[in-house]
Each structure stands twice: as C-alpha cells, then as structure tokens.
C-alpha cells in the first residue's frame, strides 16, 4: 500500500514537472531530460510510469476531462455556467490543466489529441442543456447542439485571448461576459433573472466542495 | 519597374512557401531550407527580402490585418457580420492567412506577435459597432467593448475547433451560428429581421468586389 501511494505520488510529480515544461516550451521543444530534472526523480522511475514523452503528453491531455466537474445544481443552466466558471478557475491555478489545454490547442509532432477534449466538454455541456430543456429552463426553439458547439469553441478562444492579454488574469470576467451575452437567447425570462454568471463565494455554494 | 514587379513576385513566392511550411510544421520545426525548396528561389533571393526565419514569420503575421476588409454597408451591424464571414472565407482558401493565424495562436520560440493581431481585429470591429450605435442599430445598454472582445475571442476558438473537427470545412456555418446566437442581444428588433448571417452570393453584393 505504501508502495502504491509512493508510486502515485511519483506519477503525479512527473505529470507536474512535464506540465511546467510543456506549458513553457510546447511539445516539440520539451525534453524528457528537463522533465526529469524538474521532477527530481530518476530516469528509471520516469520510464516505469511512462514509456515515452508522447505517453506523458497523452496522460496530461486525459487530465483535462477531470476538470469537467458537473456541479450539483437544481437549475441545470446554472450548472452549465458553473461548469465553465469552475474550469476557468482551475485553468488559472492548475499547471497540469494549462499544459493539457496547450497540447490540445497547438499542432505539433505529438500525435494530436484531435477532437477528444472538445468532445468531452461538449458531451458534458449538452447533457446539462438537455436536462435544462426537460425542466423548462430554455426558450422554445433553441438548438442545443448549436449552443453547445458554440460555447466550447468560444470558451477555447476566450481563454486563449485572456492568456495572450494578461496571463489569464481576467479569465473569470471574460467567461462571465460570455454568459451575459448568451443567456438571454437561451434561458426563459423568469429564470434569467435568477442565474449567476460568477462563482458563488467558496463558503456559500457547492462549487467549493467540488474542488480537490 | 519590371524589376520591382519581379521583386514583389519573389517576395510573395517566399511568403507562400513559408506559409505552407509553417502551416504544416509550426514555427520551431520549420526550416529556411524547406521554405527555399518550396519557393524555387535561391538563398540569395530569400535573404534579399528577409534576413531571417523570424522576419518571414513577422511578415506573415502582418498579412493578417490585410484580411480585415471593412465592407461598404449602410447597416453597420451587417458590416461587422460580413467582416467576420469574409475573414472566415479567406481563412478557408488562403494558406498565407492560415499560417498567420497559426503563428498567432501558438506559442513558440518566435518572438510572439502577442496582442497585435487580436487588437487589430478588435479595433476594426469596435469601430463598426460604434458606427452602428450612432445609427441607432444597437439595443440600449449594450457594452460595445465587451461585445468586441467576446467576438474576437469566440471567433478565434470557433475557427480552431472547426479546423480540428474538419479542416475548417464547416467554418462558415459556425460563424453564422455565432451571429444567430449573439445578434438578438445586440441589434434592435426591427433591424434583426433584416440582417444576414451568411455571405451574399458573389454577384449580388459588395463582398465580391472586396476580394483580391
């Protein structure tokens, strides 16, 4: 058991070290030598967990889906908004998630993750939007597939622009803006007034509990 | 004069060759040797126009602003929509623009173009939105700066997602969707019914004349 915990800890050390290297240099310029130096582990320990640089990148990309936390919320449109806000919050604070997004957005010699990360986000959002529709939260005639695809694409670009402008410092505000512009075309007027487009303070809501 | 024309033509050959190499390999993996081979020019001709790989990349990024064609339109909101649609159309057909966008979106050892391309797009859009507001086309209380920043970010992500999903084949439809979702929160109801979210057929409108 102690061995397993140690193994998990060294796996996480490698991912964190790799994330910081990929986030700084991109896939092609990153080297396993630098990843090793930052993790403080031996080459043997690295290859025990990951046979190659590509395997580390694949594990990082897979970590993106863990950040898609579906919040417990009676109002399903609120859950969609909170999902994106919580993802944005993690993107600001978690280097593993940041590296994962960079690997997804950039083309490189890394066998590209392709649609998978976009599709996972789209599945989570579409599921919540359908639940919202069943509960009568959405306006009649809204095309949920279109909204989903647009939200995933728009979020991707908004976080990229926030990164270029200010290292993602204004990311939460930019995601709030997205929802203030989109929700009037999605939510029924009665619900609209009750939807938050910012995260609740940690002590007040479920979002705090969803954090690690 | 003949010399100038020949010079301009070889400069364009280099940019097109470089665009295809950068678009395939990204900045770091691209080599001037491969750019030369594709352009069919001599190394002397290359260095006559560009002292370095970085200088070629800078010229490509600068080409992005040329794709920001402001259409002649009495309705300024229509001009904003058409600007993005025309940009999307060029992105699908012009490898120089595609390479330029890739250089902007990806981090690399290329001294990064940073905000400039985003800012140029934002300036063009904000100018048109302000004109739209003066003409009474926009709803009261719309924050034009917020809309501008969101449109530039959303467009960036939408084209990226379209590229990953299908090599930008559905880009025009995705940009149309963006406007169908956003315009109801921006345009006055009377105008809304008259706005197109697709390009007019080439023979019918001014967009055709704006093409090179």
Interface residues (C-beta under 8 A of the other chain):
Chain A: X26 X28 X29 X102 X105 X106 X107 X108 X109 X112 X114 X115 X118 X146 X147 X149 X150 X152 X153 X154 X155 X156 X157 X158 X160 X161 X162 X164 X165 X174 X177 X178 X180 X181 X182 X184 X185
Chain B: X26 X28 X29 X102 X105 X106 X107 X108 X109 X112 X114 X115 X118 X146 X147 X149 X150 X152 X153 X154 X155 X156 X157 X158 X160 X161 X162 X164 X165 X174 X177 X178 X180 X181 X182 X184 X185
